[in-house]
Amino acid sequence: MPAKPVRETDLYEPVKQLLERQGYEVKAEVGAADVVARRGDEAPVIVELKTGFSLALFHQAIERLKLAEAVYVAVPRGTGRAFQKSLKNNLMLCRRLGLGLMTVRLKDGLVEVHADPGPYAPRKQVRKQARLLKEFARLNGDPNTGGQTRKGGLVTAYRQDALRCAAVLSAGPAKAAEVARLARVERARAIMADNHYGWFERVERGVYGLTAAGLSAVS
């Protein structure tokens, strides 16, 4: 027997019960809002219900921010790694937008609040920024097309250095120190030893040559 499709209305009762336990009066489909909750003279709380994360859900929630400061999105709680990854990514998006996020476990009506609405200032990750700027400085020219991965793989500074080493070795095997000097790549020995692309082979101690893949890469 096929599984019963999930509907937005399946989310309503669990969300309503959660808010009522917190002292709110809750009503569905008030104007354009899926759920509106009010506690005394406090500002309203709005919850937008959807059967899954979507751009339309966030568009609606942003519109509701014109009506209330406290706006949540609520979706069914899934299982598995794919849902956990989606939850993590959308939780970050909600925080950036100042939205709250709830998930509803439909089998027992458990509602989990993952984030409350409010301003969010992400902490700058200085180490990652430093790596980004280092890669920017190392890249020779602008070899990639924004938003796309070129055929053969994304061109990184590491790949450019490996190609310089391969170009030197296209004339024949050479010592690592000589490759580093001619290619002007200080990390030549490490690149050839790691052999990330399968282009290099050690001919003898300290001497490297090209594999067939390496010859193809520089041809």
BAFI-3210 file (N, C-alpha, C; in Angstrom, 3 decimals, decimal comma, padded with zeros to 6 digits):
// residues 219
n [1|2|3|4|5|6|7|8|9|10|11|12|13|14|15|16|17|18|19|20|21|22|23|24|25|26|27|28|29|30|31|32|33|34|35|36|37|38|39|40|41|42|43|44|45|46|47|48|49|50|51|52|53|54|55|56|57|58|59|60|61|62|63|64|65|66|67|68|69|70|71|72|73|74|75|76|77|78|79|80|81|82|83|84|85|86|87|88|89|90|91|92|93|94|95|96|97|98|99|100|101|102|103|104|105|106|107|108|109|110|111|112|113|114|115|116|117|118|119|120|121|122|123|124|125|126|127|128|129|130|131|132|133|134|135|136|137|138|139|140|141|142|143|144|145|146|147|148|149|150|151|152|153|154|155|156|157|158|159|160|161|162|163|164|165|166|167|168|169|170|171|172|173|174|175|176|177|178|179|180|181|182|183|184|185|186|187|188|189|190|191|192|193|194|195|196|197|198|199|200|201|202|203|204|205|206|207|208|209|210|211|212|213|214|215|216|217|218|219]
n.u [000,848|000,704|002,532|000,960|000,565|002,328|000,812|000,445|-001,356|-000,994|001,003|-000,002|-001,534|000,416|002,207|000,476|-000,241|002,217|002,655|000,406|000,947|002,772|001,320|000,026|-002,645|-003,895|-004,412|-005,383|-004,635|-004,896|-005,546|-002,915|-001,218|-000,114|-000,190|-001,051|-000,119|-000,919|-000,153|-001,540|-000,944|001,258|003,443|002,487|003,146|004,197|003,840|004,986|003,957|005,235|005,664|008,240|011,612|011,946|012,365|010,102|008,976|010,749|010,483|007,813|008,020|009,729|008,106|006,211|007,616|007,108|004,859|005,230|007,730|008,590|008,898|008,462|009,538|008,177|008,707|008,257|010,034|012,666|014,501|017,782|020,959|020,822|018,649|019,572|021,765|020,439|018,875|020,835|021,982|019,759|019,072|021,186|020,605|018,118|018,907|020,509|018,560|017,034|014,961|012,913|013,115|011,387|010,971|008,802|008,077|006,303|005,272|004,808|004,200|006,128|007,614|010,416|012,327|014,663|015,852|015,342|013,599|015,417|018,043|021,147|024,583|027,099|030,055|033,225|035,451|038,565|040,792|039,932|039,434|042,035|043,149|041,666|042,521|045,183|045,095|043,990|046,081|048,041|047,024|047,565|046,725|043,331|041,955|039,549|035,981|033,465|031,126|031,154|032,651|035,478|036,157|038,006|038,563|038,582|040,692|043,173|045,545|047,351|047,066|047,985|050,672|051,464|051,176|053,185|055,416|055,121|055,432|058,169|059,223|058,451|060,462|062,027|063,107|064,014|065,911|064,348|065,000|065,940|063,648|062,066|063,515|063,514|060,765|059,952|058,630|058,356|057,364|057,705|058,890|057,232|054,767|055,216|055,855|053,523|051,767|049,092|047,485|048,224|050,257|053,009|056,042|058,409|061,615|064,152|065,866|065,028|064,655|062,398|059,889|057,493|054,229|052,059|049,651|050,535|052,048|049,968|048,575|050,123|050,337]
n.v [-001,198|002,167|004,890|007,389|010,600|013,484|016,300|019,864|020,456|018,383|019,200|021,163|020,692|019,573|021,793|023,771|022,758|022,862|025,650|026,410|025,219|026,974|029,098|030,519|031,748|030,189|030,292|029,108|029,818|032,707|035,543|035,979|034,304|031,080|030,097|031,803|033,066|034,313|035,880|037,273|040,727|040,655|040,851|039,287|035,837|034,155|031,263|029,513|026,826|024,003|021,182|020,545|021,819|024,704|027,182|028,715|028,541|030,088|032,526|033,144|033,258|035,423|037,443|037,414|038,589|041,220|041,530|040,576|040,297|037,905|035,118|031,834|028,926|025,768|022,339|018,858|016,441|014,658|011,598|010,147|010,847|012,687|014,349|015,429|016,921|018,758|019,997|021,209|023,048|024,658|025,598|027,318|029,200|030,157|031,416|033,447|034,950|035,761|034,178|031,771|028,202|025,172|021,628|018,884|015,793|013,464|010,960|010,932|013,497|015,158|018,260|020,059|022,829|024,427|026,855|030,158|033,164|036,122|038,647|037,928|037,595|036,355|034,680|035,632|033,542|033,435|031,854|030,321|032,396|033,332|031,139|031,272|033,731|033,157|031,158|032,686|034,478|032,730|031,659|031,704|034,130|034,049|031,311|029,866|029,521|031,445|029,886|027,508|024,322|023,615|021,462|018,626|019,365|021,587|024,395|024,843|026,580|024,679|022,744|024,222|024,532|021,852|021,323|022,965|021,666|019,238|020,117|020,733|018,185|016,999|017,000|014,986|012,755|014,220|015,653|016,398|018,859|020,261|020,390|021,985|024,368|025,051|025,071|026,927|026,356|025,965|023,883|021,607|019,009|017,828|017,866|016,153|013,803|013,287|012,930|013,501|013,709|011,568|011,893|011,732|009,809|008,092|007,745|007,134|007,493|010,663|011,513|012,225|011,314|011,449|009,979|008,224|009,562|011,989|012,956|013,258|015,315|017,581|017,758]
n.w [000,000|-000,967|000,533|002,483|001,160|002,381|003,846|004,175|006,159|007,934|009,553|011,108|013,581|015,452|015,604|016,501|019,028|020,356|020,506|021,965|024,414|025,319|026,002|024,007|021,935|019,128|015,636|012,396|008,924|008,687|007,101|004,859|006,139|007,250|009,906|012,823|015,931|019,156|022,210|024,841|024,957|023,394|020,489|017,376|016,454|013,615|011,610|008,859|006,937|005,243|003,038|002,617|002,325|000,334|-002,247|-002,502|000,038|001,598|000,319|000,986|003,782|004,136|003,181|005,223|007,246|007,001|008,398|010,965|013,516|014,503|012,821|011,773|009,923|009,112|008,629|007,663|009,595|008,309|007,618|007,580|005,907|003,831|004,455|006,872|006,002|004,354|006,291|007,900|006,064|005,422|007,901|008,421|006,446|007,353|009,737|008,709|007,453|009,522|010,404|012,191|012,740|012,547|012,921|012,251|013,559|012,113|012,861|015,582|016,237|017,363|017,828|016,968|017,766|015,985|015,580|016,721|015,707|014,790|014,754|013,115|013,241|011,549|012,646|011,655|009,893|010,312|009,662|007,454|005,700|005,324|003,960|001,624|000,530|000,179|-001,774|-003,817|-004,321|-005,252|-007,607|-011,056|-013,207|-014,463|-014,596|-014,521|-015,142|-013,806|-011,670|-013,037|-013,692|-015,403|-018,245|-017,442|-014,928|-012,067|-012,124|-009,930|-007,785|-006,949|-008,957|-011,153|-010,405|-010,454|-013,181|-014,193|-013,214|-014,567|-017,192|-017,260|-016,885|-019,218|-021,016|-020,187|-017,497|-014,313|-011,578|-008,450|-007,278|-009,458|-011,058|-009,404|-009,533|-012,330|-012,912|-011,171|-008,794|-005,542|-003,978|-005,478|-005,124|-003,154|-004,471|-006,659|-005,319|-003,841|-005,945|-006,832|-009,126|-010,621|-012,437|-012,161|-011,699|-009,726|-010,778|-009,864|-006,724|-005,684|-008,273|-010,841|-013,265|-016,008|-016,145|-018,471|-018,283|-017,329|-019,486|-021,297|-020,060|-020,470|-023,142]
ca.u [000,000|001,559|002,529|000,072|001,354|002,329|000,147|000,771|-002,285|-000,477|001,931|-000,678|-001,886|001,589|002,718|-000,508|-000,136|003,451|002,446|-000,592|001,610|003,533|000,377|-000,470|-003,873|-003,410|-005,420|-004,820|-005,088|-005,326|-005,018|-001,978|-000,351|-000,573|-000,473|-000,800|-000,252|-000,899|-000,147|-001,836|-000,710|002,548|003,419|002,131|004,111|003,682|004,524|004,668|004,044|005,488|005,991|009,682|012,317|011,857|012,528|008,785|008,812|011,508|009,839|006,630|008,434|010,262|006,933|005,557|008,403|006,489|003,716|005,643|009,170|008,828|008,363|009,083|009,154|008,040|008,680|008,334|011,392|013,007|015,548|018,889|022,007|020,419|017,826|020,413|022,546|019,496|018,506|021,975|022,110|018,610|019,165|022,086|019,878|017,127|019,591|020,925|017,368|016,333|013,772|012,974|012,952|010,854|010,670|007,734|008,160|004,883|004,805|004,339|003,877|007,173|008,088|011,719|012,673|016,101|016,316|014,323|013,828|016,222|019,215|022,253|025,857|028,001|031,427|034,178|036,397|039,809|041,688|039,428|039,648|043,452|043,362|041,068|043,390|046,424|044,793|043,809|047,405|048,821|046,483|048,160|045,657|041,946|041,778|038,250|034,781|032,644|029,916|031,278|033,888|035,915|036,439|039,315|038,664|038,796|042,094|043,587|046,954|048,078|047,073|048,881|052,046|051,704|051,345|054,509|056,368|054,957|056,000|059,622|059,520|058,103|061,730|062,695|063,223|064,927|065,928|063,296|065,510|066,019|062,268|061,638|064,184|063,065|059,326|059,710|057,636|059,100|056,843|057,722|059,174|056,034|053,718|055,522|055,802|052,109|051,219|047,638|046,809|048,726|051,099|054,438|056,558|059,797|062,504|065,123|065,815|065,141|064,477|061,013|059,504|056,054|053,450|051,321|048,660|051,239|052,360|048,707|048,160|050,899|050,421]
ca.v [000,000|003,348|005,780|008,545|011,820|014,457|017,567|020,949|020,384|017,412|019,898|022,214|020,337|019,539|023,153|024,463|022,260|023,395|027,059|026,517|024,882|028,156|030,144|031,268|031,415|029,859|030,149|028,781|030,518|034,067|036,345|035,240|033,479|029,721|029,985|033,015|032,831|035,562|035,685|038,552|041,899|040,513|040,840|037,953|034,881|033,549|030,046|029,075|025,373|023,432|019,761|020,404|023,066|025,171|028,625|029,319|028,640|031,229|033,736|033,414|033,637|036,798|038,328|037,501|039,485|042,542|041,523|040,228|040,107|036,493|034,253|030,519|027,979|024,432|021,271|017,527|015,974|013,465|010,733|009,905|011,861|013,740|015,323|016,116|017,926|019,806|020,725|022,046|024,151|025,553|026,247|028,449|030,195|030,774|032,335|034,624|035,724|036,161|033,341|030,600|026,941|024,026|020,404|018,104|014,346|013,172|009,705|011,166|014,909|015,885|019,472|020,516|024,183|024,442|028,242|031,186|034,334|037,193|039,056|036,973|038,109|035,201|034,907|035,499|032,451|034,067|030,864|030,007|033,574|033,356|030,125|031,795|034,778|032,511|030,521|033,785|035,011|031,717|031,384|032,466|034,565|033,723|030,166|029,212|030,269|031,543|029,083|026,293|023,571|023,353|020,075|018,252|019,696|022,965|024,779|025,433|026,941|023,402|022,127|025,006|024,178|020,497|021,420|023,537|020,574|018,281|020,720|020,560|016,759|016,534|016,855|013,806|012,733|015,202|015,700|017,241|020,216|020,899|020,688|023,135|025,573|025,384|025,353|027,985|025,825|025,554|022,621|020,623|017,662|017,320|017,656|014,954|012,646|013,020|012,423|013,597|013,536|010,382|012,347|011,600|008,547|008,200|006,918|006,694|008,374|012,092|011,777|011,957|011,394|011,555|008,830|008,499|010,585|013,261|013,386|013,707|016,565|018,715|017,697]
ca.w [000,000|-001,053|001,691|002,380|000,925|003,469|003,543|005,106|007,295|008,890|010,437|011,870|014,951|016,333|015,807|017,334|020,399|020,922|020,833|023,038|025,681|025,713|026,373|022,856|021,214|017,793|014,587|011,083|007,722|009,005|005,994|004,021|006,992|007,541|011,341|013,612|017,370|019,935|023,655|025,472|024,113|022,706|019,024|016,881|015,914|012,383|011,171|007,505|006,848|003,922|003,095|002,429|002,071|-001,046|-002,404|-002,255|001,493|002,098|-000,213|001,809|005,130|004,068|003,072|006,532|008,095|006,910|009,308|012,324|013,672|014,817|011,766|011,692|008,878|009,681|007,624|008,277|009,873|007,566|008,172|006,663|005,785|002,894|005,170|007,852|005,276|003,962|007,510|008,289|005,120|005,529|009,208|008,231|005,669|008,243|010,649|007,939|007,115|010,741|010,548|013,039|012,016|013,276|012,183|012,878|013,342|011,888|013,460|016,945|016,432|018,078|017,161|017,459|017,347|015,713|015,664|016,947|014,863|015,377|013,960|013,152|012,728|011,496|013,080|010,559|010,056|009,867|009,052|006,112|004,858|004,981|002,921|000,399|-000,012|-000,258|-003,064|-004,774|-004,671|-005,964|-008,943|-012,146|-014,089|-014,103|-015,484|-014,407|-015,474|-012,604|-011,631|-013,819|-013,601|-016,770|-018,596|-016,947|-013,514|-011,653|-012,091|-008,666|-007,760|-006,855|-010,299|-011,999|-010,040|-010,949|-014,629|-014,448|-012,991|-015,665|-018,400|-017,173|-017,045|-020,569|-021,738|-019,654|-016,041|-013,728|-010,127|-007,891|-007,081|-010,772|-011,443|-008,601|-010,045|-013,678|-012,905|-010,187|-007,858|-004,362|-003,428|-006,564|-004,626|-002,479|-005,480|-007,435|-004,425|-003,540|-007,212|-006,694|-010,422|-011,314|-013,551|-011,888|-011,197|-009,278|-011,597|-008,870|-005,558|-005,965|-009,704|-011,247|-014,662|-016,250|-016,582|-019,713|-017,955|-017,228|-020,858|-021,887|-019,443|-021,000|-024,614]
c.u [000,884|001,414|001,617|000,893|001,227|001,659|000,555|-000,123|-001,831|000,454|001,212|-000,928|-000,668|002,156|001,776|-000,375|001,126|003,259|001,434|000,019|002,434|002,625|-000,174|-001,872|-003,482|-004,575|-004,725|-005,426|-005,697|-004,711|-004,119|-001,134|-000,955|-001,021|-000,138|-001,056|-000,120|-000,961|-000,318|-001,659|000,619|002,357|003,127|003,341|003,466|004,516|004,044|004,951|004,316|005,884|007,476|010,313|012,204|012,073|011,216|008,540|009,526|010,967|008,645|007,025|008,981|009,130|006,263|006,343|007,915|005,343|004,108|007,149|009,513|008,132|009,176|008,690|009,114|007,919|008,688|009,795|011,627|014,054|016,658|019,810|021,593|019,580|018,665|021,248|021,654|019,097|019,612|022,095|020,974|018,532|020,079|021,383|018,848|017,774|020,030|019,740|016,613|015,063|014,006|012,737|012,475|010,800|009,642|007,938|006,740|004,400|004,290|004,071|004,920|007,651|009,409|011,998|014,189|016,685|015,121|014,619|014,699|017,407|020,366|023,481|026,849|029,417|032,368|035,189|037,730|040,721|041,242|039,611|041,105|043,767|042,822|041,991|044,715|046,224|044,635|045,163|048,207|048,322|047,118|047,067|044,296|041,502|040,407|037,122|033,863|031,387|030,007|032,617|034,309|036,182|037,862|039,520|038,921|040,293|042,383|045,054|047,817|048,177|047,999|050,344|052,404|051,928|052,706|055,585|056,320|055,570|057,520|059,989|059,162|059,361|062,505|062,805|064,253|064,858|064,881|063,757|065,584|064,626|061,770|062,241|063,634|061,580|058,977|058,566|058,391|058,654|056,851|057,933|057,929|054,926|053,968|055,453|054,362|051,389|049,690|046,906|047,262|049,642|052,569|054,797|058,020|060,648|063,605|065,079|066,048|064,927|063,074|060,840|057,990|055,461|052,771|050,269|049,310|051,602|051,103|048,296|048,883|050,983|049,404]
c.v [001,249|004,231|006,979|009,809|012,796|015,741|018,613|020,894|019,371|018,063|020,797|021,842|020,243|020,931|023,934|024,042|022,789|024,844|027,237|026,172|026,053|029,353|030,969|030,816|031,271|029,701|029,927|029,647|031,885|034,995|035,483|034,257|032,109|029,593|031,316|032,687|034,163|035,225|037,047|039,698|041,826|040,558|039,426|037,138|034,225|032,322|029,698|027,582|024,937|021,973|019,496|021,761|023,434|026,667|029,337|029,497|029,872|032,546|034,128|033,904|035,062|037,804|038,501|038,378|040,928|042,682|041,275|040,038|038,641|035,609|032,958|029,841|026,610|023,416|019,924|017,127|014,678|012,636|010,607|011,109|013,007|014,799|016,101|017,203|019,084|020,653|021,677|023,268|025,156|026,236|027,465|029,572|030,909|031,784|033,601|035,541|036,209|035,380|032,247|029,350|025,845|022,821|019,616|016,628|013,815|011,914|009,899|012,635|015,709|017,072|019,885|021,900|024,260|025,850|029,142|032,391|035,368|037,529|038,081|037,594|036,956|035,581|034,677|034,398|032,885|033,075|030,508|031,190|033,653|032,345|030,604|032,813|034,198|031,843|031,567|034,293|034,021|031,451|032,296|032,841|034,192|032,545|029,514|030,135|030,266|030,707|027,778|025,632|023,179|021,866|019,742|018,636|021,164|023,250|025,490|025,840|025,675|022,745|022,886|024,678|022,788|020,497|022,014|022,468|019,568|018,815|020,575|019,109|016,224|016,360|015,632|013,875|013,733|015,115|016,685|018,682|020,970|021,271|021,924|024,419|026,005|025,756|026,530|027,602|025,268|024,187|021,498|019,206|017,050|017,015|016,364|013,696|012,276|012,452|012,401|013,298|012,288|010,720|011,976|010,189|008,743|007,217|006,315|007,703|009,826|012,472|011,347|012,072|011,481|010,201|009,192|009,584|011,951|013,820|013,932|015,061|017,760|018,722|018,646]
c.w [000,000|000,176|001,436|002,180|002,094|002,990|004,573|006,343|008,338|009,915|011,434|013,334|015,875|016,627|016,715|018,794|021,088|021,370|021,962|024,392|026,207|026,002|025,236|022,467|019,760|016,822|013,249|009,993|008,056|007,963|005,131|004,813|007,251|008,995|012,004|015,072|018,104|021,425|024,328|024,504|023,367|021,190|018,528|016,451|014,701|012,043|009,765|007,388|005,407|004,081|002,858|002,212|000,597|-001,068|-002,111|-000,756|002,029|001,556|000,653|003,202|005,160|003,947|004,426|007,511|008,014|007,912|010,758|012,360|013,902|013,777|011,734|010,379|009,544|008,555|008,345|008,508|009,133|008,285|007,138|006,533|004,867|003,605|006,178|007,191|004,856|005,153|007,923|007,385|005,258|006,889|009,126|007,474|006,537|009,177|009,931|007,649|008,346|010,987|011,579|012,209|012,958|012,351|012,979|012,534|013,284|012,608|014,885|017,255|017,196|017,241|017,794|016,885|017,206|015,801|015,925|016,068|015,571|014,501|014,152|012,523|012,709|011,914|011,906|010,879|009,458|009,156|007,635|005,169|004,412|003,885|001,583|-000,262|-000,507|-001,614|-004,159|-005,257|-005,508|-007,377|-009,976|-013,140|-013,538|-014,959|-015,469|-014,844|-014,275|-012,703|-012,390|-013,540|-015,004|-016,991|-018,156|-015,498|-013,265|-011,595|-010,777|-008,778|-007,696|-008,231|-011,248|-011,705|-010,561|-012,461|-014,991|-014,273|-014,142|-016,952|-018,413|-017,460|-018,429|-021,424|-021,256|-018,154|-015,529|-012,212|-009,621|-007,713|-008,400|-011,288|-010,691|-009,132|-011,399|-013,721|-012,006|-009,237|-006,656|-003,848|-004,465|-006,048|-003,980|-003,477|-006,248|-006,570|-004,087|-004,754|-007,209|-008,006|-011,175|-012,474|-013,386|-011,424|-010,795|-010,060|-010,728|-007,732|-005,962|-007,408|-010,115|-012,761|-014,771|-016,604|-017,907|-019,465|-017,860|-018,591|-021,544|-021,347|-020,012|-022,512|-025,251]
res [m|p|a|k|p|v|r|e|t|d|l|y|e|p|v|k|q|l|l|e|r|q|g|y|e|v|k|a|e|v|g|a|a|d|v|v|a|r|r|g|d|e|a|p|v|i|v|e|l|k|t|g|f|s|l|a|l|f|h|q|a|i|e|r|l|k|l|a|e|a|v|y|v|a|v|p|r|g|t|g|r|a|f|q|k|s|l|k|n|n|l|m|l|c|r|r|l|g|l|g|l|m|t|v|r|l|k|d|g|l|v|e|v|h|a|d|p|g|p|y|a|p|r|k|q|v|r|k|q|a|r|l|l|k|e|f|a|r|l|n|g|d|p|n|t|g|g|q|t|r|k|g|g|l|v|t|a|y|r|q|d|a|l|r|c|a|a|v|l|s|a|g|p|a|k|a|a|e|v|a|r|l|a|r|v|e|r|a|r|a|i|m|a|d|n|h|y|g|w|f|e|r|v|e|r|g|v|y|g|l|t|a|a|g|l|s|a|v|s]
***
